[in-house]
């Protein structure tokens, strides 16, 4: 009887231990990790390299800043507050509009100024940071989703995760917010992961809590067979981010704003493996193919062309 372990190997499924031992440790220098773990450093580095990112409005670095932050926020009707060293989407607060002195979350829930301040204070305390260390709160431009996603997303902004190895995109998925995920593109909170064909940018079936689906549970619209806009630009942005931070195995999260187009949201030096569920294909095939390449093109455009030609 064929064991489950053998079946997974035959399908090219990469587990956490294999990812860490064979792709993260050998290919990602530890001294470069702060460039992706620290979102402010990532944002500033991207700006220096002419890579589009959401505009930074302000930061909250000490408790005194918490008491004055509402004065800063009065200039903005929508914004995002998130931890500088957070992960997995934890601690991200998305404000979509204002109603007098109150704020309306992307999910429609109304929150007051004191709740906003409390959230920022929790971020400073390290509630959402890696290792629970004291953190900084980032206040930035709130992305407004491209109209393409209006019928296949619930309230929040979808994002696109691209796995890049040796500067070459090897896998990608679209993450669609749902009612259960509170409008966030977080698979652990109930969002849908939709596989994307690297060559074409066309969506495949989706997965939600390990169940396959071809329709969005809230809009009931098909999510497979859709041609994503800006696909070439998205792939090139992801490829450029790899060389920007000097890491050879990363996850690049990209959103599509309705007026600004593709924007790099954040990078991850230890990207999760859910992309395999979303695409229905193990990562190992493409990773080994790129690993075996003796000459990787220098330009991002050439690396993307290589991915679209050689990788499925």
C-alpha positions as CSV (number, residue, x, y, z in Angstrom):
1,X,0.0,0.0,0.0
2,X,1.4,3.4,-1.0
3,X,1.9,5.5,2.1
4,X,0.7,9.1,2.3
5,X,4.2,10.3,2.6
6,X,5.1,8.7,-0.7
7,X,2.0,10.1,-2.4
8,X,2.9,13.6,-1.3
9,X,6.4,13.2,-2.6
10,X,5.1,12.0,-5.9
11,X,2.9,15.1,-6.2
12,X,5.8,17.3,-5.4
13,X,4.4,18.6,-2.1
14,X,6.9,20.6,0.0
15,X,6.5,20.4,3.8
16,X,7.7,23.0,6.3
17,X,10.8,21.0,7.2
18,X,11.9,20.5,3.6
19,X,11.1,24.2,2.8
20,X,13.3,25.3,5.8
21,X,16.2,22.9,5.2
22,X,16.5,22.9,1.4
23,X,15.3,26.4,0.4
24,X,15.2,28.9,3.2
25,X,18.4,28.1,5.1
26,X,20.7,27.6,2.0
27,X,19.3,30.4,-0.1
28,X,18.2,33.1,2.4
29,X,21.1,34.8,4.2
30,X,20.0,35.4,7.8
31,X,21.5,38.9,7.9
32,X,19.0,39.9,5.2
33,X,15.9,38.8,7.1
34,X,15.4,42.3,8.8
35,X,14.8,43.8,5.3
36,X,11.5,41.9,5.0
37,X,10.6,41.4,8.7
38,X,10.6,45.2,9.2
39,X,7.8,46.6,7.0
40,X,9.1,50.2,7.3
41,X,12.6,49.1,6.0
42,X,10.9,47.2,3.2
43,X,8.8,50.2,2.2
44,X,11.7,52.6,2.3
45,X,13.9,50.2,0.3
46,X,11.1,49.7,-2.3
47,X,10.8,53.5,-2.7
48,X,14.5,53.7,-3.3
49,X,14.2,51.1,-6.0
50,X,11.2,52.7,-7.7
51,X,8.9,49.8,-6.6
52,X,5.3,51.0,-6.0
53,X,4.0,50.6,-2.5
54,X,1.1,52.1,-0.5
55,X,1.9,55.7,0.7
56,X,3.1,56.0,4.4
57,X,1.0,58.5,6.3
58,X,2.5,58.3,9.7
59,X,4.0,56.0,12.4
60,X,3.2,55.6,16.1
61,X,6.4,54.7,17.9
62,X,5.9,55.7,21.5
63,X,2.9,55.9,23.8
64,X,2.9,59.7,23.5
65,X,2.2,59.3,19.8
66,X,-0.9,57.4,20.7
67,X,-2.4,60.4,22.4
68,X,-1.8,62.6,19.4
69,X,-2.6,60.2,16.6
70,X,-6.2,61.3,16.2
71,X,-5.0,64.8,15.2
72,X,-3.0,63.1,12.4
73,X,-5.9,60.9,11.3
74,X,-8.3,63.8,11.0
75,X,-6.7,64.5,7.6
76,X,-7.7,61.0,6.2
77,X,-11.1,59.5,5.7
78,X,-9.6,56.0,5.1
79,X,-6.4,54.4,6.2
80,X,-4.8,51.2,7.4
81,X,-3.0,50.7,10.8
82,X,-0.8,47.7,11.1
83,X,2.2,46.4,13.2
84,X,5.6,47.0,11.7
85,X,6.8,43.5,12.7
86,X,3.5,41.6,12.4
87,X,2.8,38.5,10.5
88,X,-0.1,36.6,9.1
89,X,-2.3,39.7,8.8
90,X,-2.6,39.9,12.6
91,X,-3.2,43.3,14.0
92,X,-4.2,44.9,10.7
93,X,-7.0,47.4,11.1
94,X,-8.6,48.7,7.9
95,X,-10.7,51.9,8.1
96,X,-12.9,52.5,5.1
97,X,-14.6,55.7,6.0
98,X,-15.5,58.2,8.7
99,X,-18.9,59.0,10.3
100,X,-18.4,62.2,12.3
101,X,-15.9,61.4,15.0
102,X,-16.2,57.7,14.5
103,X,-14.6,55.3,12.0
104,X,-16.1,52.6,9.8
105,X,-14.1,49.4,9.3
106,X,-14.0,47.7,5.9
107,X,-16.4,45.2,7.3
108,X,-18.9,47.9,8.2
109,X,-18.3,47.8,12.0
110,X,-18.2,51.3,13.6
111,X,-15.3,52.0,16.0
112,X,-14.6,55.1,18.1
113,X,-11.4,57.1,18.4
114,X,-10.6,55.4,21.7
115,X,-10.7,52.0,20.1
116,X,-8.3,53.2,17.4
117,X,-5.9,54.5,20.0
118,X,-6.2,51.2,22.0
119,X,-5.4,49.2,18.9
120,X,-2.3,51.3,18.3
121,X,-1.2,50.9,21.9
122,X,-1.6,47.1,21.6
123,X,0.7,47.2,18.6
124,X,3.3,49.1,20.6
125,X,3.1,46.6,23.4
126,X,4.1,43.8,20.9
127,X,0.7,42.0,20.9
128,X,1.0,41.3,17.2
129,X,4.8,41.3,16.6
130,X,7.1,38.4,15.9
131,X,8.3,37.2,19.3
132,X,6.1,39.6,21.2
133,X,8.7,42.4,21.2
134,X,7.7,46.1,21.4
135,X,6.7,47.4,18.0
136,X,5.8,50.4,15.9
137,X,2.3,51.1,14.4
138,X,2.3,52.0,10.7
139,X,-0.5,54.2,9.3
140,X,-0.7,54.1,5.5
141,X,-2.8,54.5,2.4
142,X,-5.8,52.3,2.3
143,X,-5.8,50.4,-1.0
144,X,-9.1,50.6,-3.0
145,X,-9.6,47.4,-4.8
146,X,-9.6,47.3,-8.6
147,X,-13.1,47.0,-10.1
148,X,-12.0,43.6,-11.5
149,X,-12.6,42.1,-8.0
150,X,-16.0,43.7,-7.3
151,X,-17.9,40.5,-8.0
152,X,-15.5,38.0,-6.5
153,X,-14.5,39.6,-3.2
154,X,-16.3,40.5,0.0
155,X,-15.7,44.0,1.1
156,X,-11.9,43.8,1.6
157,X,-9.0,44.0,-0.8
158,X,-7.7,40.8,-2.4
159,X,-4.0,40.3,-2.7
160,X,-1.8,38.1,-4.9
161,X,1.0,36.0,-3.3
162,X,3.9,35.2,-5.6
163,X,6.6,32.7,-4.6
164,X,9.9,33.7,-6.0
165,X,13.0,31.4,-6.1
166,X,16.4,32.6,-7.4
167,X,14.6,35.6,-8.8
168,X,12.1,33.5,-10.8
169,X,8.4,33.4,-10.0
170,X,7.5,29.7,-9.4
171,X,3.9,29.8,-8.0
172,X,1.1,32.2,-7.3
173,X,-2.3,32.4,-5.8
174,X,-5.0,35.0,-5.4
175,X,-6.4,35.5,-1.9
176,X,-10.1,36.6,-1.8
177,X,-11.7,38.1,1.4
178,X,-15.0,36.6,2.6
179,X,-17.6,37.5,5.2
180,X,-16.0,34.9,7.5
181,X,-12.5,36.5,7.1
182,X,-13.9,39.9,8.1
183,X,-13.0,41.3,4.7
184,X,-9.3,40.3,5.1
185,X,-7.3,38.3,2.6
186,X,-6.1,35.9,5.2
187,X,-6.6,32.2,4.6
188,X,-6.3,31.3,8.2
189,X,-9.3,33.5,8.9
190,X,-11.5,32.2,6.2
191,X,-10.4,33.9,2.9
192,X,-10.2,31.8,-0.3
193,X,-7.0,30.8,-1.9
194,X,-7.3,30.7,-5.7
195,X,-4.5,29.2,-7.8
196,X,-3.1,31.2,-10.7
197,X,-1.4,29.8,-13.8
198,X,2.0,31.4,-13.8
199,X,2.2,31.4,-17.6
200,X,-1.1,33.1,-18.3
201,X,-2.3,34.8,-15.1
202,X,-5.6,32.9,-15.4
203,X,-7.3,31.7,-12.2
204,X,-8.0,28.1,-11.3
205,X,-10.3,26.6,-8.7
206,X,-10.1,27.9,-5.1
207,X,-9.7,26.4,-1.7
208,X,-11.4,27.4,1.5
209,X,-10.6,25.6,4.8
210,X,-9.3,22.6,2.8
211,X,-12.5,22.5,0.6
212,X,-12.3,23.1,-3.1
213,X,-14.7,25.7,-4.6
214,X,-15.3,27.4,-8.0
215,X,-17.5,30.1,-6.7
216,X,-17.2,32.8,-4.0
217,X,-19.4,31.8,-1.0
218,X,-20.7,35.4,-0.5
219,X,-21.1,36.7,-4.1
220,X,-21.8,33.2,-5.7
221,X,-19.8,34.3,-8.7
222,X,-17.3,32.0,-10.5
223,X,-13.7,32.5,-9.4
224,X,-12.0,30.2,-11.9
225,X,-11.0,30.9,-15.5
226,X,-10.5,34.6,-14.9
227,X,-7.7,36.6,-16.5
228,X,-6.0,38.8,-13.9
229,X,-5.2,42.3,-15.0
230,X,-1.6,43.6,-15.0
231,X,-0.2,40.1,-14.8
232,X,3.1,40.9,-16.5
233,X,3.6,43.9,-14.2
234,X,2.8,41.8,-11.1
235,X,5.3,39.1,-12.1
236,X,8.0,41.7,-12.8
237,X,7.4,43.5,-9.4
238,X,7.7,40.2,-7.6
239,X,10.9,39.3,-9.4
240,X,12.5,42.7,-8.7
241,X,11.6,42.4,-5.0
242,X,13.8,39.3,-4.7
243,X,16.9,41.0,-5.9
244,X,16.0,44.1,-3.9
245,X,16.3,42.3,-0.6
246,X,19.0,39.8,-1.5
247,X,16.9,36.8,-0.6
248,X,16.4,33.8,-3.0
249,X,13.3,32.3,-1.6
250,X,10.5,34.8,-0.7
251,X,6.8,35.4,-0.9
252,X,5.7,38.8,-2.4
253,X,2.2,40.1,-1.6
254,X,0.8,42.5,-4.2
255,X,-2.5,44.3,-4.4
256,X,-4.1,46.0,-7.3
257,X,-5.4,49.5,-6.5
258,X,-8.2,50.9,-8.6
259,X,-6.3,54.1,-9.5
260,X,-2.6,53.3,-8.7
261,X,-2.5,49.8,-10.2
262,X,-0.2,47.0,-8.7
263,X,1.4,47.9,-5.3
264,X,3.8,45.7,-3.3
265,X,2.2,45.2,0.1
266,X,4.8,43.2,1.9
267,X,7.5,40.5,1.6
268,X,7.9,37.3,3.5
269,X,11.2,35.4,4.0
270,X,9.3,32.3,5.2
271,X,6.2,32.2,3.0
272,X,3.6,29.6,3.9
273,X,2.9,26.6,1.8
274,X,-0.9,27.1,1.2
275,X,-0.1,28.1,-2.4
276,X,0.1,24.3,-3.0
277,X,-3.4,23.8,-1.9
278,X,-4.7,26.7,-4.0
279,X,-2.9,25.7,-7.2
280,X,-3.4,22.0,-6.7
281,X,0.2,21.4,-7.4
282,X,3.3,20.8,-5.3
283,X,6.0,23.4,-5.3
284,X,8.9,21.0,-5.7
285,X,8.7,20.5,-9.4
286,X,9.2,24.2,-10.2
287,X,11.7,24.7,-7.4
288,X,13.9,21.9,-8.6
289,X,13.6,23.1,-12.2
290,X,14.9,26.6,-11.2
291,X,17.5,25.1,-8.9
292,X,18.9,23.1,-11.8
293,X,19.3,26.2,-14.0
294,X,23.0,27.1,-14.4
295,X,22.4,30.6,-15.7
296,X,19.6,32.8,-14.3
297,X,18.9,35.9,-16.4
298,X,19.9,39.2,-14.7
299,X,16.9,41.3,-15.6
300,X,13.5,40.8,-14.0
301,X,11.8,40.9,-17.4
302,X,13.9,38.0,-18.6
303,X,13.3,36.0,-15.5
304,X,9.6,36.5,-15.8
305,X,9.7,35.4,-19.5
306,X,11.7,32.3,-18.4
307,X,9.0,31.5,-15.8
308,X,6.1,31.9,-18.3
309,X,7.8,29.7,-20.8
310,X,9.3,26.9,-18.7
311,X,7.0,26.7,-15.6
312,X,3.4,25.8,-15.5
